[in-house]
């Protein structure tokens, strides 16, 4: 395995170290720490980074330098955004950063937007719409389509700069935003398409919305809001108990004071852009930097499948079995490409729970599916993955008693359960090794589920295999036919 890569993000609100390791296309975060240094506050008031804020940032950066070395990071990339970019003493501050051992670079506004777009494409393959990356010092709006980053605009509307603009009246802010959108041709491109939310403030709003609607799966990535939901979100925020917010996982109370302004800005953007929906992306500039450094072949790889394959190989007993298992069960399903992708991910994870106590393997599978560090999958997709593994590990055809089940339709859950039962049959028939699957066929035709074995392998059709084969056939509404050829 390659050594980790570290990204140091010197932003207007926070200074953060994130260390990544694992699969090249979908690396896991092995360390993540931020300090709310607020470098942009001084830039807003007098155009310069305040000494107190610099000291706090430098103290954090000194710690980050030691940690990244001790973690064996093969590369450390340090980037600074709007606050340092716009500050009159930004260059002097970067010299102090260099003395700590970093080689920092300032991202221009268009490059910051480009990396945010790359980040969304990395975490949501096939994303098509407008990205809004709200930081402390600026707002980047970026068009993405067909796997490419298009036009962008960098606007001085970061959360630390919004208050004085809003005090001048909503119309002033609207005018500046519409001029920027029209100047880059972004308004026409945005209407009727998704608007992807990037940045800590908008993610915090989404986490509050999850709380208000009692969303059953606390995973922010690809959480969706209807544009009309923003009014109710604002009303709900006004009545929230601060004590409740403090108990929210990963919620930074230092953002609380600026969240109303972030919501006002989002409402203006929604009114002007008229997007089809709002989709949260946990991936942004930092992940965009990693994604942009990959060659074209690696960029085209599926992050969910890559990550599932890595986890499956790491926790499973038989390398390569998941891909073979999916190929074996595929002929009995009429899955569209999106469903087939989830089915493959389930098969790649089909052996992850063998070390668990047999009575809890189904729960282990559900936990991994729902709460694993996956990207390229939304909430309903996680639930279908969980249902497949639940059925595969012997939990039964349905886990509808779990609250998360309401994120899927009954038809989606039923299909995923059938994947699980088919996987369960394949695992029992083969014992997890390749030969039995390679020398047999599972087909479905004219209301019959047919299992073909070679005569020399007929003894594999033992009592346990027969039981699982007939259970799958019954669940699919088919008769069961085993043929030795």
C-alpha positions as CSV (number, residue, x, y, z in Angstrom):
1,X,0.0,0.0,0.0
2,X,1.2,3.5,-0.9
3,X,2.2,5.9,1.9
4,X,-0.5,8.5,2.8
5,X,-1.0,11.9,1.2
6,X,-1.7,15.0,3.3
7,X,-3.6,18.1,2.3
8,X,-3.2,21.3,4.3
9,X,-6.1,23.7,3.6
10,X,-5.5,27.3,4.8
11,X,-8.9,28.7,4.4
12,X,-10.6,31.9,5.5
13,X,-12.5,30.3,8.3
14,X,-10.5,27.2,9.2
15,X,-7.1,25.7,8.9
16,X,-7.3,21.9,8.3
17,X,-5.1,18.9,7.9
18,X,-6.5,15.9,6.1
19,X,-4.5,12.7,5.6
20,X,-5.6,10.2,3.0
21,X,-4.7,6.6,2.4
22,X,-6.0,3.5,0.7
23,X,-7.6,3.0,-2.7
24,X,-6.2,5.5,-5.3
25,X,-9.6,6.4,-6.7
26,X,-11.4,6.5,-3.4
27,X,-8.9,7.1,-0.6
28,X,-10.0,6.9,3.0
29,X,-9.5,9.7,5.5
30,X,-7.1,8.4,8.2
31,X,-6.8,11.8,10.0
32,X,-8.8,15.0,9.9
33,X,-8.3,18.0,12.2
34,X,-9.3,21.6,11.8
35,X,-8.7,24.8,13.8
36,X,-11.1,27.7,13.3
37,X,-8.4,30.3,13.0
38,X,-10.7,32.9,11.3
39,X,-8.0,34.3,9.0
40,X,-10.6,36.1,6.9
41,X,-12.0,38.2,9.8
42,X,-9.2,40.7,9.6
43,X,-9.4,40.9,5.8
44,X,-13.1,41.9,6.0
45,X,-12.4,44.7,8.5
46,X,-9.1,46.2,7.3
47,X,-7.8,44.1,4.4
48,X,-5.1,42.4,6.4
49,X,-4.7,39.1,8.3
50,X,-4.9,39.9,12.0
51,X,-1.8,39.0,14.0
52,X,-3.8,37.0,16.6
53,X,-5.5,35.0,13.8
54,X,-2.1,34.4,12.1
55,X,-0.6,33.1,15.4
56,X,-3.5,30.7,15.9
57,X,-3.1,29.4,12.3
58,X,0.6,29.0,12.6
59,X,0.3,27.2,15.9
60,X,-2.0,24.7,14.2
61,X,0.2,24.4,11.1
62,X,3.3,23.7,13.2
63,X,1.3,20.8,14.8
64,X,0.1,19.6,11.3
65,X,3.7,19.6,10.0
66,X,4.9,17.3,12.8
67,X,1.9,15.0,12.4
68,X,2.2,14.6,8.7
69,X,5.8,13.7,9.0
70,X,5.1,11.2,11.8
71,X,2.4,9.6,9.7
72,X,4.8,9.1,6.9
73,X,3.0,11.2,4.3
74,X,4.8,10.8,1.0
75,X,3.4,14.2,-0.1
76,X,2.1,17.2,1.7
77,X,0.3,19.8,-0.4
78,X,-0.5,23.1,1.3
79,X,-3.0,25.5,-0.3
80,X,-4.3,28.9,0.7
81,X,-7.6,30.4,-0.5
82,X,-9.5,33.7,-0.4
83,X,-8.3,35.2,2.9
84,X,-4.6,34.8,2.1
85,X,-5.2,35.6,-1.5
86,X,-6.9,38.9,-0.8
87,X,-4.9,40.0,2.3
88,X,-2.4,42.9,2.0
89,X,0.0,40.9,4.2
90,X,-0.8,37.5,2.6
91,X,2.7,37.1,1.2
92,X,4.3,37.8,4.5
93,X,2.1,35.2,6.2
94,X,3.1,32.6,3.6
95,X,6.7,33.3,4.3
96,X,6.0,32.4,8.0
97,X,4.3,29.2,6.8
98,X,7.3,28.3,4.7
99,X,9.6,28.6,7.7
100,X,7.5,25.8,9.3
101,X,8.5,23.5,6.4
102,X,5.6,23.8,4.1
103,X,5.6,24.9,0.5
104,X,2.3,26.7,0.3
105,X,0.6,27.8,-2.9
106,X,-2.2,30.3,-3.3
107,X,-5.2,29.1,-5.4
108,X,-6.6,31.8,-7.6
109,X,-10.3,32.1,-7.5
110,X,-10.9,30.3,-10.8
111,X,-8.6,27.5,-9.7
112,X,-10.3,27.2,-6.4
113,X,-13.6,26.8,-8.2
114,X,-12.1,24.3,-10.6
115,X,-10.9,22.2,-7.7
116,X,-14.2,22.3,-6.0
117,X,-15.8,21.1,-9.2
118,X,-13.3,18.3,-9.5
119,X,-14.0,17.4,-5.9
120,X,-17.7,17.0,-6.6
121,X,-17.0,14.9,-9.7
122,X,-14.7,12.7,-7.6
123,X,-17.4,12.0,-5.0
124,X,-20.5,12.0,-7.2
125,X,-19.6,10.4,-10.5
126,X,-22.0,11.7,-13.2
127,X,-22.8,14.9,-11.3
128,X,-24.4,17.4,-13.6
129,X,-25.3,20.9,-12.5
130,X,-23.9,23.9,-10.7
131,X,-21.5,23.6,-7.8
132,X,-21.6,26.3,-5.0
133,X,-18.6,26.2,-2.8
134,X,-19.1,28.6,0.1
135,X,-16.0,29.4,2.2
136,X,-15.2,32.1,4.7
137,X,-13.9,34.6,2.2
138,X,-15.5,33.7,-1.2
139,X,-18.2,31.8,-3.0
140,X,-17.2,29.8,-6.0
141,X,-19.9,28.8,-8.6
142,X,-18.9,26.2,-11.1
143,X,-20.6,24.4,-13.9
144,X,-20.0,20.7,-14.2
145,X,-21.3,18.4,-16.9
146,X,-20.2,15.2,-18.8
147,X,-17.4,14.6,-16.3
148,X,-15.8,18.0,-17.0
149,X,-15.5,21.3,-15.1
150,X,-16.8,24.2,-17.1
151,X,-17.2,27.9,-16.5
152,X,-16.8,29.3,-13.0
153,X,-17.2,32.5,-11.1
154,X,-15.4,33.5,-7.8
155,X,-17.5,36.0,-5.8
156,X,-16.5,37.9,-2.6
157,X,-19.5,36.5,-0.7
158,X,-17.9,34.2,1.9
159,X,-19.7,33.8,5.2
160,X,-17.3,36.2,6.9
161,X,-18.2,38.9,4.4
162,X,-22.0,38.5,4.2
163,X,-23.1,40.4,7.2
164,X,-22.3,43.9,6.0
165,X,-23.6,43.1,2.5
166,X,-26.9,41.9,4.0
167,X,-27.2,45.0,6.1
168,X,-27.2,47.1,2.9
169,X,-30.4,45.2,1.8
170,X,-31.2,42.1,0.0
171,X,-31.5,43.9,-3.3
172,X,-27.9,44.9,-3.3
173,X,-26.7,41.4,-2.7
174,X,-29.1,40.1,-5.4
175,X,-27.8,42.6,-7.9
176,X,-24.2,41.6,-7.4
177,X,-24.9,37.9,-7.6
178,X,-27.1,38.3,-10.8
179,X,-24.4,40.4,-12.5
180,X,-21.8,37.7,-11.7
181,X,-24.0,34.9,-12.9
182,X,-25.1,36.7,-16.1
183,X,-21.5,37.7,-16.8
184,X,-20.4,34.1,-16.9
185,X,-23.5,32.7,-18.4
186,X,-24.2,30.5,-15.4
187,X,-27.8,31.4,-14.7
188,X,-29.0,29.8,-17.9
189,X,-26.9,26.7,-17.2
190,X,-28.2,26.3,-13.7
191,X,-32.0,26.3,-14.2
192,X,-33.7,23.0,-13.7
193,X,-30.4,21.2,-12.8
194,X,-29.1,20.2,-9.4
195,X,-27.2,22.6,-7.2
196,X,-24.3,20.9,-5.3
197,X,-23.6,22.3,-1.9
198,X,-19.9,22.4,-0.9
199,X,-18.4,24.0,2.2
200,X,-18.7,23.7,6.0
201,X,-21.5,26.3,6.4
202,X,-23.9,24.6,3.9
203,X,-23.0,21.2,5.3
204,X,-24.0,22.5,8.7
205,X,-27.3,23.7,7.4
206,X,-27.9,20.2,5.9
207,X,-27.1,18.5,9.2
208,X,-29.7,20.8,10.9
209,X,-32.2,19.9,8.3
210,X,-31.6,16.2,8.9
211,X,-32.4,16.9,12.6
212,X,-35.6,18.8,11.8
213,X,-37.0,16.1,9.4
214,X,-35.8,13.2,11.6
215,X,-33.7,11.8,8.7
216,X,-32.8,8.2,9.7
217,X,-29.3,8.0,8.2
218,X,-26.8,10.7,9.4
219,X,-24.6,10.6,6.3
220,X,-24.3,14.1,4.7
221,X,-22.8,13.1,1.4
222,X,-25.5,13.2,-1.3
223,X,-28.2,14.3,1.2
224,X,-30.9,16.0,-0.9
225,X,-33.1,18.9,-0.1
226,X,-36.0,20.3,-2.2
227,X,-35.4,24.0,-2.9
228,X,-38.8,24.8,-1.3
229,X,-37.5,23.2,2.0
230,X,-35.3,26.3,2.8
231,X,-38.1,28.3,4.2
232,X,-39.0,25.6,6.7
233,X,-35.3,25.1,7.5
234,X,-35.0,28.8,8.5
235,X,-38.1,28.6,10.7
236,X,-36.8,25.4,12.3
237,X,-33.4,27.0,13.0
238,X,-35.1,29.9,14.8
239,X,-36.6,27.6,17.3
240,X,-33.8,25.2,17.9
241,X,-32.4,24.6,21.3
242,X,-28.6,25.2,21.3
243,X,-28.1,22.3,23.7
244,X,-29.5,20.0,21.0
245,X,-27.2,21.4,18.4
246,X,-24.2,20.8,20.6
247,X,-25.0,17.1,20.6
248,X,-25.0,16.8,16.8
249,X,-22.1,14.8,15.5
250,X,-19.4,16.8,13.7
251,X,-21.4,20.1,14.2
252,X,-19.2,23.1,14.8
253,X,-20.8,25.6,17.1
254,X,-18.3,28.3,15.9
255,X,-20.3,28.4,12.6
256,X,-23.7,28.9,14.3
257,X,-23.6,32.7,14.2
258,X,-23.0,32.8,10.5
259,X,-25.5,30.1,9.5
260,X,-28.5,32.5,9.1
261,X,-26.4,34.5,6.6
262,X,-25.4,31.4,4.8
263,X,-29.0,30.4,4.5
264,X,-30.0,33.8,3.2
265,X,-27.4,33.6,0.5
266,X,-28.5,30.1,-0.4
267,X,-32.1,31.2,-0.7
268,X,-31.1,34.1,-3.0
269,X,-29.2,31.6,-5.2
270,X,-32.1,29.3,-5.3
271,X,-34.5,32.1,-6.3
272,X,-32.2,33.2,-9.0
273,X,-30.9,29.9,-10.3
274,X,-34.1,27.8,-9.9
275,X,-32.3,24.5,-9.5
276,X,-34.2,21.2,-9.5
277,X,-32.8,20.1,-6.1
278,X,-30.0,20.7,-3.6
279,X,-27.4,18.0,-3.1
280,X,-24.7,18.0,-0.4
281,X,-21.2,17.0,-1.4
282,X,-18.8,16.1,1.4
283,X,-16.0,16.3,-1.3
284,X,-14.7,19.7,-2.2
285,X,-11.4,21.4,-2.9
286,X,-9.2,19.0,-1.0
287,X,-10.6,15.9,-2.7
288,X,-10.5,17.9,-6.0
289,X,-6.7,18.3,-5.6
290,X,-6.3,14.5,-5.2
291,X,-8.7,13.7,-8.1
292,X,-7.0,16.3,-10.4
293,X,-3.6,14.6,-9.8
294,X,-4.9,11.3,-11.1
295,X,-4.4,10.2,-14.7
296,X,-7.5,9.9,-16.9
297,X,-7.8,6.1,-16.5
298,X,-8.0,6.4,-12.7
299,X,-10.4,9.3,-12.8
300,X,-12.8,7.1,-14.8
301,X,-12.8,4.4,-12.2
302,X,-15.9,4.0,-10.0
303,X,-15.1,5.2,-6.4
304,X,-17.7,3.0,-4.8
305,X,-16.6,-0.2,-6.6
306,X,-12.9,0.5,-6.0
307,X,-13.5,1.1,-2.3
308,X,-15.8,-2.0,-1.9
309,X,-13.2,-4.1,-3.7
310,X,-10.5,-2.9,-1.4
311,X,-12.5,-3.6,1.7
312,X,-13.7,-6.9,0.4
313,X,-10.2,-8.1,-0.4
314,X,-8.9,-6.9,3.0
315,X,-11.6,-8.5,5.1
316,X,-12.6,-11.5,2.9
317,X,-11.0,-15.0,2.6
318,X,-10.8,-15.5,-1.1
319,X,-9.4,-12.8,-3.4
320,X,-11.5,-12.0,-6.5
321,X,-14.5,-13.9,-5.3
322,X,-16.9,-10.9,-5.3
323,X,-16.5,-10.1,-9.0
324,X,-17.0,-13.8,-9.9
325,X,-20.0,-14.1,-7.6
326,X,-21.6,-11.0,-9.3
327,X,-21.0,-12.5,-12.7
328,X,-22.6,-15.8,-11.6
329,X,-25.9,-14.2,-10.3
330,X,-26.2,-11.5,-12.9
331,X,-28.1,-13.6,-15.5
332,X,-31.2,-14.0,-13.3
333,X,-31.7,-10.2,-12.9
334,X,-32.8,-7.5,-15.2
335,X,-31.0,-4.7,-13.3
336,X,-30.4,-1.3,-15.0
337,X,-26.8,0.0,-14.8
338,X,-27.4,1.9,-11.5
339,X,-28.8,-1.2,-9.8
340,X,-26.2,-3.5,-11.3
341,X,-23.5,-1.3,-9.8
342,X,-25.0,-1.6,-6.4
343,X,-25.3,-5.4,-6.9
344,X,-21.6,-5.6,-7.7
345,X,-20.7,-3.6,-4.6
346,X,-22.8,-6.0,-2.5
347,X,-21.0,-9.0,-4.0
348,X,-17.6,-7.4,-3.4
349,X,-18.6,-7.1,0.3
350,X,-20.1,-10.6,0.4
351,X,-17.3,-12.1,2.7
352,X,-16.7,-9.2,5.0
353,X,-18.4,-10.7,8.1
354,X,-17.0,-14.2,8.2
355,X,-14.9,-13.3,11.3
356,X,-18.0,-12.1,13.2
357,X,-20.1,-14.4,15.4
358,X,-22.6,-16.2,13.2
359,X,-25.5,-14.7,15.0
360,X,-24.4,-11.1,14.2
361,X,-23.1,-11.4,10.7
362,X,-26.2,-9.8,9.2
363,X,-25.8,-6.9,11.6
364,X,-22.2,-6.5,10.6
365,X,-23.1,-6.4,7.0
366,X,-25.8,-3.8,7.6
367,X,-23.4,-1.6,9.7
368,X,-20.8,-1.7,7.0
369,X,-23.2,-0.8,4.2
370,X,-25.0,2.0,6.0
371,X,-22.0,3.6,7.8
372,X,-19.0,2.6,5.7
373,X,-16.8,5.4,4.2
374,X,-18.4,5.1,0.8
375,X,-18.8,7.8,-1.9
376,X,-20.6,7.6,-5.2
377,X,-23.7,6.3,-3.3
378,X,-26.7,8.1,-1.8
379,X,-28.8,7.2,1.2
380,X,-31.3,4.9,-0.7
381,X,-28.3,3.2,-2.3
382,X,-26.7,2.5,1.1
383,X,-30.0,1.0,2.3
384,X,-30.3,-1.3,-0.8
385,X,-26.7,-2.4,-0.2
386,X,-27.5,-3.0,3.5
387,X,-30.6,-5.0,2.6
388,X,-28.6,-7.2,0.2
389,X,-25.9,-8.0,2.8
390,X,-28.6,-8.5,5.5
391,X,-30.3,-11.2,3.4
392,X,-27.0,-12.7,2.3
393,X,-25.8,-13.1,5.8
394,X,-28.9,-14.9,6.9
395,X,-31.0,-12.0,8.3
396,X,-34.0,-12.7,6.1
397,X,-35.7,-11.2,3.1
398,X,-36.5,-7.9,4.8
399,X,-35.3,-5.5,7.4
400,X,-38.3,-3.2,7.1
401,X,-38.4,-2.8,10.8
402,X,-35.3,-0.6,10.7
403,X,-36.1,3.1,10.3
404,X,-33.7,3.5,7.4
405,X,-35.9,1.2,5.3
406,X,-38.2,4.1,4.6
407,X,-35.6,5.7,2.3
408,X,-36.3,3.0,-0.3
409,X,-39.4,1.7,-2.0
410,X,-40.7,-1.8,-1.2
411,X,-39.7,-2.8,-4.8
412,X,-36.1,-1.6,-4.2
413,X,-35.8,-3.5,-0.9
414,X,-37.3,-6.6,-2.5
415,X,-34.8,-6.5,-5.4
416,X,-31.9,-6.0,-3.0
417,X,-33.1,-8.9,-0.9
418,X,-33.1,-11.2,-3.9
419,X,-29.5,-10.1,-4.6
420,X,-28.7,-11.2,-1.1
421,X,-30.4,-14.6,-1.4
422,X,-28.7,-15.3,-4.7
423,X,-25.3,-14.3,-3.2
424,X,-26.1,-16.6,-0.3
425,X,-26.7,-19.5,-2.7
426,X,-23.5,-18.8,-4.6
427,X,-21.4,-18.7,-1.4
428,X,-22.8,-22.0,-0.1
429,X,-22.5,-23.8,-3.4
430,X,-18.9,-22.7,-3.9
431,X,-17.6,-22.5,-0.4
432,X,-16.1,-19.1,-1.5
433,X,-13.7,-20.5,-4.1
434,X,-13.8,-20.1,-7.8
435,X,-14.1,-23.5,-9.3
436,X,-17.7,-24.3,-8.5
437,X,-18.9,-21.0,-9.9
438,X,-16.8,-21.2,-13.0
439,X,-18.2,-24.7,-13.8
440,X,-21.8,-24.0,-13.1
441,X,-24.6,-21.7,-14.4
442,X,-27.6,-20.0,-12.8
443,X,-30.3,-18.9,-15.2
444,X,-33.9,-17.8,-15.2
445,X,-36.4,-18.4,-17.9
446,X,-40.1,-19.0,-18.4
447,X,-40.9,-19.0,-14.7
448,X,-38.1,-21.4,-13.8
449,X,-34.9,-20.8,-11.9
450,X,-32.3,-23.3,-13.3
451,X,-29.0,-24.4,-11.7
452,X,-26.7,-26.3,-14.1
453,X,-23.9,-28.3,-12.6
454,X,-21.4,-30.5,-14.3
455,X,-21.9,-34.2,-13.6
456,X,-18.6,-34.5,-11.7
457,X,-19.8,-31.6,-9.4
458,X,-23.3,-33.0,-8.8
459,X,-22.5,-33.9,-5.3
460,X,-22.1,-30.2,-4.5
461,X,-25.9,-30.0,-4.6
462,X,-26.2,-31.0,-0.9
463,X,-28.9,-30.3,1.5
464,X,-27.8,-26.8,2.4
465,X,-27.4,-25.8,-1.2
466,X,-30.8,-27.3,-2.1
467,X,-32.4,-25.3,0.7
468,X,-31.0,-22.0,-0.4
469,X,-31.7,-22.7,-4.1
470,X,-35.4,-23.4,-3.4
471,X,-35.6,-20.4,-1.0
472,X,-34.3,-18.1,-3.8
473,X,-36.7,-19.7,-6.4
474,X,-39.7,-19.2,-4.1
475,X,-38.7,-15.6,-3.4
476,X,-38.5,-14.9,-7.2
477,X,-41.8,-16.7,-7.8
478,X,-40.1,-19.4,-9.8
479,X,-39.9,-23.2,-9.8
480,X,-36.5,-24.7,-9.0
481,X,-34.7,-26.9,-11.4
482,X,-31.3,-28.4,-10.8
483,X,-29.7,-30.2,-13.8
484,X,-26.4,-32.1,-14.0
485,X,-25.0,-31.9,-17.5
